[in-house]
Amino acid sequence: MSEGKSPPRSPAKLEGLAKEPETVEDLVILALARGGLEEVVKILRDWYGRGAIRESLNRLSRREPVDRFLHARRHAVEIYAKQHSLTPANLMVDIVGRRGRKDPKGAERYQLRRAREFLENDENALAAAKALAGHWENNRAGKRDHGVYLKKITQGFTFKNRRV
């Protein structure tokens, strides 16, 4: 057996953990926490080869998955807009821009609706959205333009070019 191809590790190696991983996702999270993404990819490349990894990546959807945090941020914008009698879709277009879309307001309405539907089932994300909207409200100084204000403070977590 070559040094590049090591056998899969036995569960006995995981005895030092406080809680044994129950799912593949738990095991991957543990590996990422201990070794980092680069090490995990190197191990996968050593086991399966570069071609298999490239094929797996090519089979994935080109769209980035929308996570609960992005939904919470979108819903926070909707809450903030409603507090100020603004149209949420117009405010989102002010923040993220047109991006060359034919109907940017319609696209943003769809994404805001999807975020609202998602947060109906996730109480923690809904609480985070409300807290974020409250934070924006409390830190807004004067009568600044809402779109410019939110665009400036959301640059740290830009609403990426993701589509739901």
N, C-alpha and C positions, 0 to 999 in steps of 0.2 A: 504494500500500500504506500503510495507516495505521501510525502509530508503535506502536500497541498490538499489532499482529501483525507480529512479526519473523520472517524466514525461519529455518528450522532452521540451526544452525551447522554449518559444514563440518568434516570430520575434520582439516583442516589446522590448525584452531585448537587441536587437542589435541596438537600436536607437542611442546609444551613439557613434556609428561608424561614421567616416567622409563619408565613402562610404559603402553602404550595400552590402554584398557579393552577387554575381550574380550566382555563380555556387557552386556545392558541394566542388570543389577543393578550392575555395576562403574561404569557411567556415572552411574547414580542416586546411588550412594554418593559418587562424586567430586563431583557437583553439590551434594549435601547438605553435604559437608565444606567446600566452597568458599563456598557461598552461604547455606546453612541452609534449613530446611524452609519458612519463610515465603516466601523468594525463589523456591524451586522451585514452590510452589503458585501464586504470582503469575504466573510464566511460563506454567504450564499453564492458568491461568484466562484469560490474555491470548490464548493460542493457540486454546483450545477453548471458552471461555466458561464461565460459572458453571453453567449448566444441565447441560452435559456432565459436569462434575466431580461435581455432585450426583448425577446418574444413576449414575455409576461407583461412588460411595461407597454408594449405596443397593443396588447389586447385590452388594456384598461381604457376606460372612457377618457376622452380628452378633457372633459370638464372636471374641474376640481370639485371634490365633495363639499357641500355646504354644511358647515358645522353649527352646533347650537349657539356658539358665540356670535357668529355672523347673523343668525336669526335674531338673537337678542339685541344686537346693535341696530339692526333694521327696525325692530319693533320700538326701540328707544327713540329713534328718529320719528316714528309715527306718533308716539306718545307726546314727544316734545312739540311736534307740529300741531297736534290737536290742542295742546295747552295754549298755543299762540294763535289759534284760528287760522292756521295755514293748511294748505293741501299737502299731505304727506308725500305724494308722488312728485309734486313740483319741488319740494324741499330736497328730496333725494336727487333729483336731476341737477339741482343747484350744487349739491355736494359732489356727486360723482361725475357730472358732465354728460354730454350727449353720447359719447363713444361711437359716433357714426351710426347710431341706430335710427331707423325710420320713425319709430314711435317710442321714444325714451320714456315718456310718462306712462304709457301703457305697460312697458316692460317693468318699470319700477312699481307700478300698482300690483302687478302679478307677484313680484318678489316680496312686497310688503304683505300681501294676502297670504302667501306661503309661510312667511315668518309668523304671522298672527296664528295661523292654523297649527303650526308646530308648537308654539308657546302655549296653546290651550292644553297641551298634554305634558308640558314640562314646567312645573311650578318654580323650580330653582332658576331656570333661565328667564321666566317671566318676572320674578323678583329682581333679578339682575338688570333686566331691561328697565324696569320702573326706577330702580336706584340710579342707573346711568342717566336716564332722562331727568331725574331730580337733581343729580350732580350738575348736569349741563345748565339746568334752570338756575341753580343757586350760584353758579360761577359766571353767568353771563353779565357783563357790565354794560349798563346803559341801554341805549336803543340801537345797538349794532344790528346790522343786517344778519338775519338768522342763517342764511345760506353761507355767507362768508365766515361767520362765527363757527358753525359746525364743521365747515370744510377745514378751517385752521386747526381745530382741536381734535378732529378725527384723523389727521394725517398719520398719527401713530399706529392706527389700525385701519388703514385705508380699506374702503369697500372695494375689494379686488374685482377684477374683470370676470367675475363668476356669474354664471347664469343658472337659475334653478331648473 
